[in-house]
Amino acid sequence: MALTVNIATLDSGRTDRMAEMFRLLGEPNRLSLVYACLEQPQSVASLAEQIDISMSLASHHLRLLRAARLLAAERRGKQVFYVAADDHVQRVLRDMIAHSAKEDRR
């Protein structure tokens, strides 16, 4: 189901929030973290290892992504696992991946 948005209904508060989300995703480590969380919850240690950054840097980025509601966190004992916040985040990222792949074929 396609969402039709009247551009006139995008108030400055909404556009500011959207711009902040895109700004956060514009940093390669944060984009990689969200991408790694698309399919299943991932621990901070696993994410840090996957994208080859320190756990403290991963935690910092994950905190920002969670605050922007791009990722959701779930505590399991002493560990926190992160996953894409919802289907909207997954679709945006998958659509951008598909769009990027299309550009690569040109």
Secondary structure, 3 states (H helix, E strand, C coil): CCCCCCHHHCCHHHHHHHHHHHHHHCCHHHHHHHHHCCCCCEEHHHHHHHHCCCHHHHHHHHHHHHHCCCEEEEEECCEEEEEECCHHHHHHHHHHHHHHHHHHCC
